[in-house]
Amino acid sequence: MDLKEIQNLIKFVAKSGASEVKLEMDDVKITIRTGSEHDKTYVQQVPMQTAPMIQQQPMVGTETAPAAPVAAEAAAEDSKYITIKSPIIGTFYRKPAPDKPVFVEVGTDINEGDVLCVIEAMKLFNEIESEVSGKIVKVLVDDSSPVEFDQPLFLVDPS
């Protein structure tokens, strides 16, 4: 099973509303869980011959909610922007290599098809291209940070 098939399976499970799906093939076992307390999707892939089943537990952190007026004000301000989200689970990188410049900065004008970042998943570096044209308003993820499927990465002003 290749990366594209896994991504499509994750999207299908997320849209279906199922809380957990397990798939076993010859040498791969995949478990996808959705609908947890933070509504995240978890993928587990373990070669069956080499390792026993390892259960991944979601990290539970203490988060404080911002004051309601501040949250409402920020939501109203961000509603005019387009959110570019992660199509896969992996590690987010703003640069193609450590010694290269970042793909985009805040204020960069982008066009449809421009590379915005790379996400490393299973030792593969996937270029994430823009599906919209506009200007980068905000980068929502720190470089070298893990990202989840459908996690917001950038805010783009389409005007």
C-alpha positions in Angstrom: 0.0 0.0 0.0 1.5 3.3 -1.1 1.3 6.7 0.6 -1.4 8.0 -1.8 -3.7 5.0 -1.0 -3.2 5.7 2.7 -4.0 9.4 2.3 -7.2 8.5 0.3 -8.2 6.0 3.0 -7.8 8.6 5.7 -9.9 11.1 3.8 -12.6 8.4 3.2 -12.7 7.4 6.9 -12.8 11.1 8.0 -15.8 11.8 5.7 -17.6 8.6 6.6 -18.0 9.4 10.3 -16.6 6.1 11.4 -14.7 6.2 14.7 -12.2 3.5 14.0 -11.2 1.4 10.9 -8.7 -1.4 10.9 -7.1 -2.8 7.8 -4.9 -5.8 7.7 -3.0 -6.9 4.6 -0.1 -9.3 4.0 2.6 -7.3 5.7 0.9 -4.2 6.9 -1.6 -3.4 9.6 -3.3 0.0 9.6 -5.6 1.4 12.3 -7.3 4.8 11.7 -9.1 6.4 14.6 -11.3 9.6 14.4 -13.7 11.4 16.6 -11.5 11.6 19.7 -11.8 14.4 22.2 -9.8 16.7 19.9 -11.3 15.2 16.7 -7.9 14.1 15.3 -7.1 11.2 13.0 -4.4 8.7 14.1 -2.7 6.2 11.7 -0.7 3.3 12.9 1.3 1.1 10.5 3.3 -1.8 11.8 5.0 -4.5 9.8 3.4 -7.7 11.1 6.5 -10.0 10.9 8.9 -7.6 12.6 7.1 -6.0 15.5 4.2 -6.6 17.8 1.1 -4.4 17.8 1.9 -1.1 19.4 -1.0 1.1 20.5 -0.5 4.8 20.0 -2.2 7.0 22.6 -3.2 10.6 21.8 -1.1 13.1 23.6 -3.3 14.9 26.2 -2.2 18.3 27.1 -3.7 21.1 29.1 -4.9 23.9 26.9 -6.5 27.0 28.2 -9.2 28.7 26.0 -8.7 32.3 25.3 -11.2 34.8 26.5 -14.5 34.8 24.5 -14.2 38.3 23.1 -10.7 37.8 21.9 -11.6 34.4 20.3 -14.7 35.9 18.6 -12.6 38.9 17.3 -9.9 36.6 15.9 -12.4 34.3 14.3 -14.1 37.3 12.6 -10.8 38.6 11.4 -9.6 35.2 10.0 -13.0 34.4 8.3 -12.0 36.5 5.2 -8.9 34.3 4.7 -8.5 30.9 3.0 -6.9 28.3 5.2 -4.5 25.9 3.5 -4.5 22.6 5.4 -2.2 19.6 5.6 -3.2 16.8 3.2 -1.2 14.2 5.1 0.3 13.4 8.5 4.0 14.1 8.8 6.7 16.6 9.7 6.3 20.2 8.4 9.3 21.9 6.8 9.3 25.5 5.5 12.6 24.9 3.5 13.5 22.3 0.8 16.8 21.8 2.7 18.4 23.2 5.8 20.8 25.5 3.8 18.1 26.8 1.5 15.7 29.7 2.0 12.1 29.2 3.0 9.5 28.5 0.3 7.1 31.4 1.4 7.1 34.2 4.0 4.3 36.3 5.4 3.5 38.8 2.7 4.6 36.5 -0.2 2.3 36.6 -3.2 1.5 33.0 -4.3 -0.2 31.5 -7.3 -2.0 28.2 -7.8 0.6 25.5 -8.0 3.4 27.3 -6.1 5.2 25.1 -3.6 4.4 26.3 0.0 6.3 23.7 2.1 7.2 20.1 2.3 5.8 17.5 4.6 7.9 14.4 5.4 5.8 11.2 5.7 7.4 7.8 6.0 10.8 9.1 4.8 9.2 10.7 1.7 9.3 14.5 1.2 6.0 15.6 -0.3 5.8 19.1 -1.8 2.6 20.9 -0.8 1.4 23.1 -3.5 -1.1 26.0 -3.3 -4.6 25.4 -4.6 -5.4 29.2 -4.5 -3.8 32.5 -5.5 -3.3 35.3 -3.0 -0.9 36.6 -0.3 0.4 34.6 2.7 -1.0 36.3 5.8 0.1 33.9 8.5 2.2 30.7 8.9 0.3 28.6 11.5 2.9 25.9 12.1 6.6 26.1 13.3 9.3 24.6 11.1 10.1 20.9 11.8 6.8 20.4 13.7 4.6 17.4 13.4 1.3 18.0 11.7 -1.9 16.1 11.5 -4.2 15.4 8.5 -6.3 18.5 7.8 -4.4 20.7 10.2 -4.3 24.4 9.2 -0.8 25.4 7.8 -1.3 28.8 6.2 -3.8 31.7 6.0 -4.1 33.2 2.6 -5.7 36.5 1.6 -7.3 35.8 -1.8 -7.9 39.5 -2.7 
